[in-house]
C-alpha cells in the first residue's frame, strides 16, 4: 500500500478513534515512516517466518503486551479492543493485527504515546525515536532516510 493509502485507510481512521493530543501531523508522518521501515506497508506477517504481525510489525509479548499494560496507553488500547468486540489480551490483539490495519495503526500510535519525549520533527530524531520504541532486532539505517522523506511528504500532501 502506498503512504497515501496507508494514511487514508489505516492511520487517519485510527487517529480518529484516539483523543486529540494523539492526532498530530508529526504522529501521521512517524506512523508512515515506521510502517515503511517495518513492513514497506505491505507485509502483515513478518517475512522469513518471524513472529511479528501487522503493518507495524508488533510481537505478541513485545509491543502488543506493552501497549496493553503501559499506564499511558492501556485505557485507549482497551477501548480500541472494546470497539471491535475483541478481548483486550495480547493473543487476541496479536492475531487481529494481521487483518485489521486500523487496529494496527492504533497500537502503533499508542506505542509512540508511551514515550515521554515529544514526537520528533526531523529525520535523525525520528530514527532515534523509532529505535527507542520499536527496538528492532536488525535495524536498517540505510533505508530510513528515504522512508522518512516519503512519509513526511505524504503526511504534508494529505493534510493540504
Secondary structure, DSSP 8 states (H G I E B T S, - for coil): --HHHHIIIIIHHHHHTS-GGG--HHHHHHHHHHHHHHHTTT-SB-GGG-S-BTTTTB-IIIIIHHHHH-TTTHHHHHHHHHHTT--SSHHHHHHHTTT-HHHHHHHHHHHHHTSSS----SHHHHHHHHHHHH--TT--HHHHHHHHHHHHHHHHHHH-
